[in-house]
């Protein structure tokens, strides 16, 4: 009988997002964040996402950049 | 049974089941993004800016309207693309909408939840667990 395999997901970009999410929400709610290579590339309004994504892909060509919307504080108050 | 565990994300004393997933687009483009695991959502809906970053052509994608929390309908384009949850890569219908005016992408049941044997929300340990049997893969 094989033992069940439990694995906690870990990715450096996700870890950075997780660690700074409260600060992102407070200071950049409604914007987008781009993280690659385990480091912050920058914040963008929707019209500037492609510029930062290009930068992330150029800086870390072997990584899959994290692109995520940042919720606003009020959106966290009442999620259905 | 295999289990992949995603700890809830902590935002200002609130724990939220947001998990990272990878979406695949055209020309081998990949984007990692965060999505709210929403057992109440039928479909997975993502902000259309993700589709743009994936260089997806949505012109021929199926148009569908989705009812949102306030009872209104939002239009979206539904397309089948590869999606990766942990190490599990699956092909799933994903909707992209420019009217999803919330700071979350939503990961719903169709195509995602139904691929796994079990998805559990453990509120005591603040984690969401995706489980599947080895012989299914």
Backbone of each chain as ProteinMPNN parsed JSONL, in Angstrom:
{"seq_chain_A": "XXXXXXXXXXXXXXXXXXXXXXXXXXXXXXXXXXXXXXXXXXXXXXXXXXXXXXXXXXXXXXXXXXXXXXXXXXXXXXXX", "coords_chain_A": {"N_chain_A": [[0.836, -1.194, 0.0], [0.625, 2.151, -0.927], [1.844, 5.157, 0.534], [-0.074, 8.086, 1.208], [0.607, 11.016, -0.68], [1.631, 14.114, 0.298], [1.906, 17.422, -0.55], [3.112, 20.628, -0.094], [2.428, 23.477, -1.852], [4.914, 25.406, -3.455], [6.33, 28.327, -4.729], [8.638, 30.735, -5.796], [7.765, 33.258, -6.798], [5.084, 33.316, -6.138], [5.401, 33.127, -3.41], [6.562, 35.595, -2.804], [4.461, 37.271, -3.516], [2.555, 36.447, -1.663], [3.785, 37.146, 0.763], [3.813, 39.917, 0.658], [1.24, 40.758, 0.271], [-0.677, 42.115, 1.891], [0.393, 44.688, 2.112], [0.427, 45.332, -0.611], [-2.327, 45.481, -1.146], [-3.094, 47.608, 0.482], [-1.604, 49.748, -0.575], [-1.642, 49.582, -3.357], [-4.079, 48.747, -4.336], [-6.392, 47.745, -6.836], [-4.622, 47.986, -8.865], [-2.208, 46.244, -10.933], [0.154, 43.65, -10.264], [3.462, 42.671, -11.05], [5.631, 40.03, -10.86], [8.755, 38.44, -10.921], [11.365, 35.99, -11.043], [11.368, 35.762, -8.333], [11.279, 38.309, -7.375], [10.07, 41.695, -7.11], [8.814, 43.185, -9.995], [7.246, 45.295, -10.78], [4.463, 47.64, -10.461], [1.39, 48.124, -12.186], [-0.967, 50.008, -14.124], [-3.765, 48.841, -16.057], [-3.246, 49.494, -18.746], [-0.527, 49.542, -18.921], [0.504, 47.065, -18.502], [1.678, 45.324, -20.398], [4.17, 46.435, -20.913], [5.612, 46.085, -18.535], [5.481, 43.313, -18.371], [7.004, 42.544, -20.55], [9.464, 43.483, -19.682], [9.828, 41.828, -17.436], [9.993, 39.316, -18.667], [12.257, 39.643, -20.14], [14.193, 40.085, -18.193], [14.069, 37.719, -16.728], [14.193, 35.2, -18.455], [13.782, 32.439, -18.249], [11.857, 32.071, -16.424], [8.418, 31.907, -15.295], [6.534, 34.623, -15.35], [4.694, 36.207, -12.694], [1.572, 37.556, -12.902], [-0.766, 39.506, -11.543], [-4.001, 40.72, -10.578], [-4.562, 43.231, -8.089], [-6.496, 43.132, -5.277], [-8.855, 45.577, -4.018], [-9.157, 47.14, -0.78], [-11.837, 47.281, 0.058], [-12.994, 45.294, -1.433], [-12.251, 43.027, -0.19], [-13.77, 42.975, 2.009], [-16.342, 42.056, 1.558], [-16.831, 39.446, 0.039], [-18.695, 37.513, -2.073]], "CA_chain_A": [[0.0, 0.0, 0.0], [1.448, 3.355, -0.992], [1.443, 6.228, 1.463], [-0.55, 9.278, 0.522], [1.663, 12.003, -0.865], [1.157, 15.475, 0.573], [2.915, 18.38, -0.964], [2.69, 22.019, 0.043], [2.879, 24.18, -3.045], [5.827, 26.533, -3.233], [6.921, 28.975, -5.892], [9.208, 31.996, -5.279], [6.951, 34.424, -7.168], [3.886, 33.25, -5.299], [5.823, 33.402, -2.022], [6.729, 37.047, -2.697], [3.101, 37.825, -3.554], [1.928, 36.124, -0.381], [4.452, 37.882, 1.837], [3.578, 41.359, 0.555], [-0.122, 41.021, -0.203], [-1.347, 43.145, 2.7], [0.966, 45.971, 1.688], [-0.057, 45.585, -1.981], [-3.736, 45.882, -1.071], [-3.168, 48.947, 1.097], [-0.952, 50.808, -1.369], [-1.793, 49.446, -4.813], [-5.357, 48.101, -4.67], [-6.944, 48.167, -8.128], [-3.575, 47.911, -9.894], [-1.677, 44.907, -11.2], [1.541, 43.464, -9.837], [4.247, 41.726, -11.854], [6.746, 39.492, -10.067], [9.501, 37.392, -11.634], [12.637, 35.682, -10.385], [11.202, 35.935, -6.88], [11.379, 39.726, -6.989], [9.063, 42.596, -7.665], [9.18, 43.901, -11.217], [6.587, 46.587, -10.655], [2.998, 47.745, -10.441], [0.95, 48.736, -13.441], [-2.37, 50.116, -14.516], [-3.956, 47.835, -17.097], [-2.666, 49.887, -20.035], [0.944, 49.404, -18.905], [0.888, 45.703, -18.131], [2.547, 44.683, -21.399], [5.538, 46.975, -20.785], [6.275, 45.405, -17.413], [5.613, 41.884, -18.679], [8.177, 42.421, -21.438], [10.64, 43.667, -18.823], [9.967, 40.618, -16.608], [10.427, 38.196, -19.512], [13.634, 39.92, -20.553], [15.065, 39.913, -17.029], [14.065, 36.321, -16.282], [13.629, 34.47, -19.593], [13.424, 31.05, -17.935], [10.83, 32.044, -15.376], [7.054, 32.266, -15.701], [6.22, 35.76, -14.486], [3.392, 36.263, -12.034], [0.799, 38.762, -13.202], [-2.006, 39.358, -10.777], [-4.691, 41.928, -10.114], [-4.503, 43.415, -6.63], [-7.818, 43.562, -4.806], [-8.966, 46.77, -3.17], [-9.517, 46.76, 0.594], [-13.283, 47.084, 0.183], [-13.361, 44.035, -2.082], [-11.982, 41.939, 0.747], [-14.771, 43.05, 3.074], [-17.595, 41.349, 1.278], [-16.761, 38.578, -1.128], [-19.825, 36.571, -2.04]], "C_chain_A": [[0.881, 1.259, 0.0], [0.916, 4.42, -0.039], [0.922, 7.423, 0.684], [0.553, 10.331, 0.449], [1.078, 13.395, -0.674], [2.262, 16.459, 0.227], [2.348, 19.783, -0.791], [3.285, 22.79, -1.131], [3.839, 25.297, -2.67], [6.364, 27.034, -4.562], [7.428, 30.345, -5.41], [8.365, 33.23, -5.618], [5.676, 34.479, -6.331], [4.228, 33.589, -3.853], [5.989, 34.915, -1.812], [5.354, 37.726, -2.643], [2.424, 37.648, -2.192], [2.477, 36.995, 0.753], [4.077, 39.37, 1.835], [2.134, 41.739, 0.227], [-0.838, 42.123, 0.583], [-0.902, 44.547, 2.283], [0.505, 46.335, 0.256], [-1.483, 46.138, -1.943], [-3.858, 47.307, -0.533], [-2.666, 50.042, 0.156], [-1.223, 50.746, -2.865], [-3.088, 48.734, -5.213], [-5.922, 48.64, -5.98], [-5.9, 48.157, -9.243], [-3.211, 46.437, -10.127], [-0.255, 44.845, -10.674], [2.202, 42.428, -10.749], [5.473, 41.335, -11.028], [7.444, 38.422, -10.91], [10.835, 37.189, -10.936], [12.564, 35.87, -8.884], [11.316, 37.375, -6.424], [10.342, 40.578, -7.71], [9.593, 43.272, -8.931], [8.502, 45.268, -11.206], [5.078, 46.486, -10.591], [2.564, 48.462, -11.71], [-0.551, 48.928, -13.445], [-2.528, 49.2, -15.72], [-3.289, 48.195, -18.423], [-1.148, 49.718, -20.089], [1.429, 47.989, -18.578], [1.917, 45.135, -19.106], [3.993, 45.175, -21.287], [6.287, 46.226, -19.666], [6.431, 43.903, -17.653], [6.812, 41.649, -19.592], [9.463, 42.527, -20.62], [10.905, 42.394, -17.998], [10.508, 39.46, -17.437], [11.876, 38.386, -19.97], [14.596, 39.669, -19.388], [15.188, 38.445, -16.609], [13.448, 35.439, -17.368], [13.198, 33.03, -19.288], [12.305, 30.943, -16.901], [9.448, 32.314, -15.998], [6.635, 33.413, -14.802], [4.817, 35.664, -13.883], [2.758, 37.618, -12.345], [-0.527, 38.624, -12.483], [-2.664, 40.704, -10.488], [-4.556, 42.014, -8.593], [-5.872, 43.881, -6.162], [-7.753, 44.846, -3.997], [-9.42, 46.31, -1.787], [-11.006, 46.45, 0.713], [-13.758, 45.785, -0.479], [-13.136, 42.844, -1.155], [-13.023, 41.882, 1.854], [-15.958, 42.145, 2.812], [-17.492, 40.569, -0.033], [-17.903, 37.589, -1.031], [-19.333, 35.146, -2.211]], "O_chain_A": [[1.773, 1.399, 0.836], [-0.291, 4.559, 0.161], [1.432, 7.733, -0.392], [1.325, 10.511, 1.391], [0.158, 13.804, -1.382], [3.403, 16.323, 0.668], [1.257, 20.092, -1.27], [4.493, 22.754, -1.368], [3.619, 26.034, -1.709], [6.797, 26.253, -5.409], [6.713, 31.04, -4.688], [8.265, 34.149, -4.806], [5.252, 35.543, -5.881], [3.455, 34.248, -3.157], [5.604, 35.449, -0.771], [5.118, 38.626, -1.837], [1.811, 38.57, -1.653], [1.727, 37.506, 1.585], [4.03, 40.002, 2.89], [1.841, 42.9, -0.059], [-1.524, 42.962, -0.001], [-1.715, 45.457, 2.124], [0.231, 47.498, -0.038], [-1.805, 47.121, -2.61], [-4.641, 48.108, -1.044], [-3.237, 51.132, 0.101], [-1.056, 51.742, -3.568], [-3.179, 48.18, -6.309], [-5.93, 49.85, -6.207], [-6.237, 48.301, -10.418], [-3.835, 45.527, -9.583], [0.453, 45.851, -10.64], [1.581, 41.447, -11.158], [6.236, 42.183, -10.566], [6.784, 37.594, -11.538], [11.368, 38.107, -10.314], [13.582, 36.109, -8.234], [11.435, 37.644, -5.229], [9.824, 40.217, -8.766], [10.679, 43.852, -8.934], [9.108, 46.274, -11.576], [4.498, 45.402, -10.658], [3.289, 49.305, -12.239], [-1.306, 48.145, -12.867], [-1.535, 48.82, -16.342], [-2.82, 47.314, -19.144], [-0.552, 49.747, -21.166], [2.625, 47.759, -18.401], [2.909, 44.536, -18.69], [4.93, 44.417, -21.539], [7.429, 45.798, -19.835], [7.396, 43.294, -17.193], [7.546, 40.674, -19.428], [10.416, 41.776, -20.828], [12.044, 41.944, -17.877], [11.372, 38.71, -16.981], [12.615, 37.42, -20.161], [15.677, 39.11, -19.575], [16.253, 37.989, -16.193], [12.315, 34.981, -17.226], [12.353, 32.47, -19.986], [11.869, 29.845, -16.556], [9.343, 32.878, -17.087], [6.403, 33.207, -13.61], [3.893, 35.116, -14.485], [3.336, 38.673, -12.083], [-1.316, 37.728, -12.783], [-1.991, 41.692, -10.193], [-4.451, 40.998, -7.906], [-6.357, 44.92, -6.609], [-6.738, 45.161, -3.375], [-9.995, 45.231, -1.638], [-11.399, 45.491, 1.376], [-14.804, 45.246, -0.118], [-13.752, 41.79, -1.317], [-13.148, 40.876, 2.551], [-16.51, 41.542, 3.732], [-18.005, 40.991, -1.07], [-18.058, 36.905, -0.019], [-20.136, 34.212, -2.21]]}, "seq_chain_B": "XXXXXXXXXXXXXXXXXXXXXXXXXXXXXXXXXXXXXXXXXXXXXXXXXXXXXXXXXXXXXXXXXXXXXXXXXXXXXXXXXXXXXXXXXXXXXXXXXXXXXXXXXXXXXXXXXXXXXXXXXXXXXXXXXXXXXXXXX", "coords_chain_B": {"N_chain_B": [[-3.614, 8.361, -2.646], [-3.003, 11.59, -3.779], [-2.064, 14.781, -2.505], [-2.245, 18.194, -2.912], [-1.311, 21.059, -1.399], [-2.458, 24.281, -0.74], [-1.712, 26.968, 1.105], [-3.935, 29.325, 2.638], [-4.077, 32.776, 1.707], [-2.937, 35.495, 3.599], [-4.442, 38.466, 4.295], [-4.338, 41.367, 5.832], [-5.362, 40.357, 8.365], [-7.301, 38.692, 7.361], [-8.054, 35.545, 5.997], [-7.666, 34.14, 2.858], [-8.718, 32.034, 0.187], [-6.734, 32.051, -2.132], [-5.021, 30.996, -4.952], [-1.996, 30.177, -6.798], [-1.922, 29.828, -10.328], [-1.037, 28.505, -13.549], [-1.422, 29.745, -16.77], [-1.649, 28.909, -20.193], [-0.792, 30.271, -23.323], [-0.809, 31.563, -26.688], [1.945, 30.913, -28.937], [3.714, 29.681, -27.139], [3.525, 31.184, -24.86], [3.388, 31.879, -21.419], [1.693, 32.505, -18.393], [1.774, 33.158, -14.993], [-0.688, 33.396, -12.579], [-2.87, 34.665, -9.984], [-5.652, 33.151, -8.434], [-8.93, 33.162, -7.095], [-10.24, 30.579, -5.283], [-13.264, 29.407, -5.934], [-15.903, 27.835, -4.903], [-18.497, 28.292, -5.417], [-18.716, 29.199, -7.938], [-19.505, 28.465, -11.277], [-18.036, 28.561, -13.642], [-14.592, 29.283, -14.571], [-13.363, 32.438, -14.381], [-11.444, 34.964, -15.783], [-9.637, 38.025, -15.735], [-9.594, 40.034, -18.648], [-7.182, 41.132, -19.353], [-5.275, 39.301, -18.745], [-5.559, 37.461, -20.803], [-4.643, 39.023, -22.886], [-1.951, 39.276, -22.217], [-1.248, 36.692, -22.658], [-1.347, 36.553, -25.312], [-3.626, 35.641, -26.609], [-6.006, 34.965, -29.101], [-9.118, 36.107, -29.076], [-11.18, 36.497, -30.762], [-12.61, 34.54, -32.177], [-13.542, 33.079, -30.117], [-16.027, 31.54, -28.016], [-18.858, 33.453, -27.135], [-20.208, 34.282, -24.034], [-22.592, 34.926, -21.459], [-22.39, 35.806, -18.053], [-23.889, 35.496, -14.88], [-23.469, 37.716, -12.238], [-22.647, 38.61, -8.787], [-24.397, 40.801, -8.122], [-26.581, 40.304, -9.622], [-26.516, 41.156, -12.184], [-25.504, 40.783, -15.675], [-22.453, 39.752, -17.119], [-20.438, 40.034, -20.033], [-18.398, 37.537, -21.598], [-15.584, 35.892, -23.084], [-15.176, 32.606, -24.022], [-12.704, 30.158, -23.961], [-10.798, 27.262, -24.781], [-8.029, 26.291, -23.059], [-4.672, 25.281, -22.026], [-4.16, 24.739, -18.578], [-2.445, 25.025, -15.536], [-2.378, 23.563, -12.425], [-0.578, 23.485, -9.646], [1.486, 20.79, -10.28], [-0.138, 19.678, -12.099], [-1.332, 19.584, -15.258], [-3.936, 20.65, -17.221], [-6.539, 20.681, -19.719], [-8.773, 23.214, -20.15], [-11.954, 24.928, -20.197], [-11.852, 28.359, -20.183], [-13.013, 31.465, -19.146], [-12.786, 34.801, -20.28], [-13.058, 38.112, -19.313], [-13.762, 41.566, -19.824], [-15.263, 42.912, -18.123], [-15.067, 42.004, -15.624], [-14.902, 43.336, -12.908], [-13.387, 43.126, -10.502], [-10.864, 42.59, -8.035], [-9.926, 40.011, -8.359], [-9.21, 36.934, -10.001], [-11.373, 34.259, -10.859], [-11.624, 30.932, -9.855], [-13.414, 28.349, -10.923], [-15.83, 25.564, -10.804], [-16.31, 24.044, -13.187], [-14.424, 22.157, -15.384], [-12.114, 22.578, -13.884], [-12.375, 22.022, -10.982], [-13.713, 19.611, -11.374], [-11.858, 17.991, -12.486], [-10.223, 17.052, -10.493], [-10.224, 14.674, -7.743], [-11.091, 15.483, -5.335], [-11.702, 18.525, -3.658], [-10.804, 20.325, -0.962], [-11.703, 22.597, 1.587], [-9.995, 23.648, 4.204], [-10.745, 25.11, 6.975], [-9.787, 25.345, 9.555], [-7.048, 24.841, 9.417], [-6.478, 26.665, 7.568], [-6.184, 26.243, 4.723], [-6.351, 25.179, 1.293], [-7.041, 22.177, -0.289], [-6.115, 20.138, -2.916], [-6.99, 17.064, -4.163], [-6.085, 13.944, -5.61], [-6.21, 10.711, -7.252], [-3.528, 8.479, -7.706], [-3.637, 6.608, -9.849], [-5.305, 7.813, -11.676], [-3.95, 9.557, -13.199]], "CA_chain_B": [[-4.183, 9.682, -2.93], [-2.052, 12.695, -3.723], [-2.65, 16.039, -2.031], [-1.461, 19.409, -3.125], [-1.858, 21.988, -0.401], [-2.214, 25.711, -0.933], [-2.12, 27.752, 2.282], [-4.688, 30.554, 2.367], [-3.253, 33.982, 1.774], [-3.356, 36.362, 4.692], [-4.498, 39.885, 3.937], [-4.86, 42.197, 6.898], [-6.088, 39.489, 9.314], [-8.297, 37.851, 6.693], [-7.455, 34.452, 5.236], [-8.411, 34.015, 1.604], [-8.221, 30.914, -0.629], [-6.222, 32.456, -3.448], [-3.907, 30.099, -5.291], [-1.36, 30.48, -8.077], [-2.071, 28.849, -11.41], [-0.348, 28.913, -14.776], [-2.235, 29.669, -17.98], [-0.826, 28.809, -21.402], [-1.395, 30.98, -24.447], [-0.238, 31.343, -28.008], [3.399, 31.062, -29.101], [4.37, 29.194, -25.911], [3.463, 32.19, -23.798], [2.819, 31.375, -20.168], [1.556, 33.51, -17.339], [1.336, 32.679, -13.681], [-1.547, 34.402, -11.963], [-3.507, 34.221, -8.75], [-7.099, 33.019, -8.615], [-9.732, 32.867, -5.897], [-10.897, 29.279, -5.448], [-14.653, 29.762, -5.649], [-16.737, 26.644, -5.107], [-19.824, 28.744, -5.845], [-18.667, 29.627, -9.337], [-19.533, 27.348, -12.221], [-16.922, 28.727, -14.581], [-13.422, 30.054, -14.162], [-13.363, 33.699, -15.121], [-10.225, 35.745, -15.593], [-9.61, 39.359, -16.328], [-9.189, 39.945, -20.06], [-5.782, 41.537, -19.506], [-4.461, 38.074, -18.705], [-5.605, 36.924, -22.174], [-3.765, 39.859, -23.715], [-0.576, 38.89, -21.905], [-1.032, 35.354, -23.23], [-1.486, 36.731, -26.767], [-4.725, 34.792, -27.078], [-6.951, 35.601, -30.017], [-10.453, 35.75, -28.573], [-12.212, 36.886, -31.736], [-13.447, 33.393, -32.515], [-13.942, 32.364, -28.899], [-17.472, 31.562, -27.752], [-19.289, 34.51, -26.229], [-21.175, 33.805, -23.052], [-22.867, 35.896, -20.402], [-22.369, 35.206, -16.72], [-24.562, 36.267, -13.83], [-22.563, 38.001, -11.114], [-23.252, 38.761, -7.46], [-25.486, 41.775, -8.009], [-27.683, 39.895, -10.5], [-26.311, 41.611, -13.56], [-24.792, 39.845, -16.545], [-21.24, 40.289, -17.743], [-20.042, 39.24, -21.191], [-17.05, 36.96, -21.537], [-15.199, 35.017, -24.189], [-14.748, 31.328, -23.436], [-11.747, 29.472, -24.828], [-10.17, 26.091, -24.137], [-6.57, 26.45, -23.023], [-4.033, 24.525, -20.944], [-4.095, 25.398, -17.265], [-1.667, 24.189, -14.629], [-2.576, 23.738, -10.981], [0.56, 22.711, -9.121], [2.136, 20.14, -11.429], [-1.185, 19.058, -12.916], [-1.687, 20.414, -16.407], [-5.196, 20.182, -17.791], [-7.128, 21.562, -20.722], [-10.04, 23.617, -19.548], [-12.63, 26.14, -20.669], [-11.595, 29.52, -19.339], [-13.699, 32.662, -19.643], [-12.07, 36.063, -20.067], [-14.012, 39.214, -19.404], [-13.262, 42.908, -19.483], [-16.196, 43.484, -17.149], [-14.836, 41.407, -14.305], [-14.309, 44.488, -12.242], [-12.971, 42.847, -9.123], [-9.426, 42.341, -7.979], [-9.643, 38.582, -8.318], [-9.676, 35.981, -11.005], [-12.158, 33.249, -10.143], [-11.423, 29.553, -10.281], [-14.693, 27.681, -10.681], [-15.904, 24.104, -10.781], [-16.271, 23.393, -14.496], [-13.113, 22.001, -16.006], [-11.011, 22.597, -12.913], [-12.73, 21.2, -9.819], [-14.155, 18.277, -11.772], [-10.681, 17.2, -12.864], [-9.655, 16.471, -9.279], [-11.16, 13.802, -7.034], [-11.63, 16.173, -4.162], [-11.11, 19.81, -3.282], [-11.27, 20.554, 0.408], [-11.345, 23.857, 2.225], [-9.778, 23.36, 5.62], [-10.762, 26.434, 7.602], [-8.964, 25.347, 10.779], [-5.625, 24.952, 9.056], [-6.373, 27.742, 6.567], [-5.576, 25.772, 3.485], [-7.228, 24.492, 0.355], [-6.314, 20.965, -0.657], [-6.537, 19.462, -4.145], [-6.605, 15.654, -4.02], [-6.359, 13.075, -6.746], [-5.664, 9.378, -7.107], [-2.37, 8.272, -8.583], [-3.959, 5.86, -11.062], [-6.102, 8.609, -12.618], [-3.065, 10.397, -14.021]], "C_chain_B": [[-3.093, 10.746, -2.8], [-2.769, 13.958, -3.243], [-1.702, 17.182, -2.328], [-2.115, 20.503, -2.276], [-1.461, 23.42, -0.72], [-2.648, 26.442, 0.345], [-2.927, 28.974, 1.841], [-3.729, 31.738, 2.417], [-3.84, 34.92, 2.837], [-3.292, 37.815, 4.243], [-5.142, 40.624, 5.088], [-5.818, 41.425, 7.819], [-7.202, 38.668, 8.674], [-7.562, 36.776, 5.903], [-8.31, 34.182, 4.0], [-7.841, 32.883, 0.757], [-7.84, 31.35, -2.046], [-5.017, 31.573, -3.757], [-3.266, 30.513, -6.622], [-1.673, 29.408, -9.108], [-1.339, 29.391, -12.635], [-1.301, 28.731, -15.948], [-1.299, 29.684, -19.184], [-1.552, 29.489, -22.555], [-0.751, 30.626, -25.764], [1.278, 31.503, -27.951], [4.17, 30.73, -27.823], [4.421, 30.239, -24.797], [2.799, 31.589, -22.565], [2.731, 32.519, -19.172], [1.106, 32.801, -16.062], [0.439, 33.773, -13.119], [-2.199, 33.813, -10.719], [-5.021, 34.164, -8.972], [-7.767, 32.609, -7.304], [-10.459, 31.546, -6.138], [-12.34, 29.436, -4.978], [-15.566, 28.574, -5.963], [-18.152, 27.021, -5.545], [-19.865, 29.173, -7.295], [-18.68, 28.411, -10.254], [-18.298, 27.403, -13.11], [-15.734, 29.405, -13.913], [-13.388, 31.3, -15.022], [-12.133, 34.513, -14.743], [-10.379, 37.095, -16.26], [-9.032, 39.275, -17.74], [-7.735, 40.369, -20.281], [-4.826, 40.348, -19.41], [-4.409, 37.476, -20.119], [-4.683, 37.717, -23.095], [-2.305, 39.493, -23.469], [-0.222, 37.518, -22.468], [-1.08, 35.381, -24.757], [-2.554, 35.807, -27.352], [-5.618, 35.594, -28.014], [-8.36, 35.166, -29.617], [-11.565, 36.07, -29.566], [-13.164, 35.741, -32.053], [-13.885, 32.589, -31.288], [-15.445, 32.526, -28.666], [-17.815, 32.702, -26.795], [-20.346, 33.966, -25.285], [-21.377, 34.879, -21.988], [-22.936, 35.172, -19.063], [-23.079, 36.113, -15.727], [-23.577, 36.489, -12.695], [-23.37, 38.344, -9.859], [-24.418, 39.716, -7.361], [-26.65, 41.457, -8.958], [-27.515, 40.349, -11.939], [-25.516, 40.565, -14.351], [-23.517, 40.511, -17.062], [-20.878, 39.405, -18.937], [-18.633, 38.692, -21.014], [-16.823, 36.124, -22.79], [-14.626, 33.745, -23.588], [-13.854, 30.589, -24.428], [-11.113, 28.311, -24.06], [-8.65, 26.26, -24.196], [-5.966, 25.544, -21.937], [-3.891, 25.384, -19.682], [-3.31, 24.47, -16.345], [-1.925, 24.56, -13.18], [-1.525, 22.865, -10.305], [1.306, 22.115, -10.31], [1.133, 19.526, -12.383], [-1.619, 19.996, -14.032], [-2.935, 19.831, -17.068], [-5.672, 21.162, -18.86], [-8.513, 21.936, -20.21], [-10.642, 24.828, -20.252], [-12.358, 27.259, -19.677], [-12.301, 30.721, -19.969], [-12.844, 33.883, -19.323], [-13.062, 37.202, -20.252], [-13.356, 40.541, -19.078], [-14.168, 43.576, -18.459], [-16.058, 42.848, -15.77], [-14.114, 42.448, -13.461], [-14.037, 44.245, -10.765], [-11.49, 42.497, -9.158], [-9.055, 40.879, -7.85], [-9.963, 37.937, -9.652], [-10.422, 34.906, -10.226], [-11.924, 31.86, -10.733], [-12.665, 28.758, -9.904], [-14.651, 26.175, -10.906], [-15.689, 23.458, -12.149], [-14.844, 23.349, -15.052], [-11.955, 21.973, -15.033], [-11.341, 21.675, -11.731], [-13.002, 19.758, -10.247], [-12.994, 17.386, -12.236], [-10.112, 16.458, -11.664], [-10.703, 15.582, -8.594], [-11.816, 14.54, -5.878], [-10.929, 17.518, -3.993], [-11.69, 20.175, -1.928], [-10.787, 21.902, 0.915], [-11.208, 23.567, 3.721], [-9.646, 24.696, 6.36], [-9.924, 26.485, 8.877], [-7.501, 25.531, 10.45], [-5.373, 26.046, 8.022], [-5.626, 27.283, 5.317], [-6.629, 25.134, 2.582], [-6.405, 23.343, -0.239], [-6.933, 20.359, -1.918], [-6.059, 18.015, -4.036], [-6.931, 14.879, -5.286], [-5.688, 11.729, -6.522], [-4.557, 9.199, -8.133], [-2.79, 7.626, -9.901], [-4.839, 6.634, -12.047], [-5.201, 9.358, -13.578], [-2.356, 9.588, -15.079]], "O_chain_B": [[-2.357, 10.778, -1.814], [-3.944, 14.167, -3.546], [-0.51, 17.125, -2.024], [-3.296, 20.818, -2.423], [-0.29, 23.728, -0.939], [-3.843, 26.52, 0.628], [-2.642, 29.58, 0.808], [-2.699, 31.693, 3.09], [-5.052, 35.1, 2.948], [-2.238, 38.323, 3.862], [-6.35, 40.523, 5.301], [-6.964, 41.833, 8.007], [-7.968, 38.014, 9.381], [-6.573, 37.056, 5.225], [-9.526, 34.016, 4.095], [-6.623, 32.77, 0.615], [-8.537, 31.054, -3.017], [-4.114, 31.421, -2.935], [-3.919, 31.126, -7.467], [-1.687, 28.218, -8.792], [-1.062, 30.587, -12.733], [-1.915, 27.674, -16.096], [-0.287, 30.384, -19.19], [-2.755, 29.314, -22.744], [-0.215, 29.532, -25.939], [1.82, 32.138, -27.047], [5.141, 31.4, -27.471], [5.267, 30.17, -23.905], [1.791, 30.889, -22.656], [3.601, 33.389, -19.126], [0.195, 31.973, -16.064], [0.784, 34.953, -13.182], [-2.088, 32.618, -10.446], [-5.591, 35.038, -9.625], [-7.232, 31.819, -6.525], [-11.213, 31.421, -7.103], [-12.606, 29.578, -3.784], [-15.946, 28.339, -7.11], [-18.916, 26.165, -5.992], [-20.933, 29.477, -7.825], [-17.951, 27.445, -10.029], [-17.608, 26.401, -13.298], [-15.851, 30.01, -12.847], [-13.384, 31.219, -16.25], [-11.827, 34.72, -13.569], [-11.142, 37.271, -17.21], [-8.088, 38.524, -17.986], [-7.128, 40.003, -21.288], [-3.711, 40.39, -19.93], [-3.352, 37.041, -20.576], [-4.027, 37.154, -23.97], [-1.515, 39.411, -24.41], [0.945, 37.217, -22.721], [-0.88, 34.357, -25.411], [-2.398, 35.268, -28.448], [-5.941, 36.752, -27.748], [-8.743, 34.01, -29.796], [-12.747, 35.93, -29.253], [-14.372, 35.942, -32.183], [-14.522, 31.543, -31.417], [-16.047, 33.521, -29.068], [-17.151, 32.893, -25.777], [-21.269, 33.269, -25.706], [-20.463, 35.637, -21.663], [-23.474, 34.07, -18.963], [-22.897, 37.33, -15.731], [-22.924, 35.548, -12.243], [-24.6, 38.362, -9.873], [-25.346, 39.472, -6.59], [-27.589, 42.244, -9.081], [-28.292, 39.963, -12.812], [-24.949, 39.621, -13.8], [-23.517, 41.695, -17.399], [-20.994, 38.181, -18.869], [-17.788, 39.307, -20.363], [-17.769, 35.709, -23.46], [-13.716, 33.785, -22.759], [-14.212, 30.418, -25.593], [-10.921, 28.381, -22.846], [-8.071, 26.358, -25.279], [-6.675, 25.095, -21.036], [-3.553, 26.566, -19.731], [-3.499, 23.254, -16.381], [-1.723, 25.699, -12.76], [-1.586, 21.638, -10.388], [1.706, 22.83, -11.228], [1.521, 18.913, -13.377], [-2.195, 21.057, -13.788], [-2.968, 18.654, -17.426], [-5.256, 22.32, -18.894], [-9.321, 21.067, -19.879], [-9.925, 25.647, -20.829], [-12.605, 27.119, -18.479], [-12.195, 30.958, -21.172], [-12.258, 33.986, -18.246], [-13.809, 37.242, -21.23], [-12.513, 40.638, -18.185], [-13.877, 44.674, -17.983], [-16.844, 43.126, -14.864], [-12.891, 42.435, -13.324], [-14.403, 45.044, -9.903], [-10.946, 42.15, -10.207], [-8.006, 40.539, -7.304], [-10.887, 38.358, -10.348], [-10.128, 34.673, -9.054], [-12.015, 31.652, -11.943], [-12.936, 28.522, -8.727], [-13.597, 25.591, -11.16], [-14.981, 22.458, -12.268], [-14.166, 24.37, -15.168], [-10.91, 21.397, -15.336], [-10.663, 20.671, -11.512], [-12.586, 18.81, -9.582], [-13.146, 16.171, -12.358], [-9.578, 15.357, -11.806], [-11.903, 15.719, -8.831], [-12.951, 14.251, -5.498], [-9.715, 17.626, -4.166], [-12.902, 20.315, -1.768], [-9.64, 22.297, 0.709], [-12.19, 23.28, 4.405], [-8.586, 25.321, 6.368], [-9.41, 27.543, 9.242], [-6.794, 26.285, 11.119], [-4.234, 26.323, 7.648], [-4.604, 27.844, 4.921], [-7.65, 24.626, 3.045], [-5.251, 23.513, -0.632], [-8.137, 20.104, -1.968], [-4.87, 17.763, -3.842], [-7.937, 15.138, -5.946], [-4.75, 11.598, -5.736], [-4.633, 9.691, -9.259], [-2.343, 8.055, -10.964], [-5.091, 6.148, -13.15], [-5.639, 9.755, -14.658], [-1.575, 10.137, -15.857]]}, "name": "protein", "num_of_chains": 2, "seq": "XXXXXXXXXXXXXXXXXXXXXXXXXXXXXXXXXXXXXXXXXXXXXXXXXXXXXXXXXXXXXXXXXXXXXXXXXXXXXXXXXXXXXXXXXXXXXXXXXXXXXXXXXXXXXXXXXXXXXXXXXXXXXXXXXXXXXXXXXXXXXXXXXXXXXXXXXXXXXXXXXXXXXXXXXXXXXXXXXXXXXXXXXXXXXXXXXXXXXXXXXXXXXXXXXXXXXXXXX"}
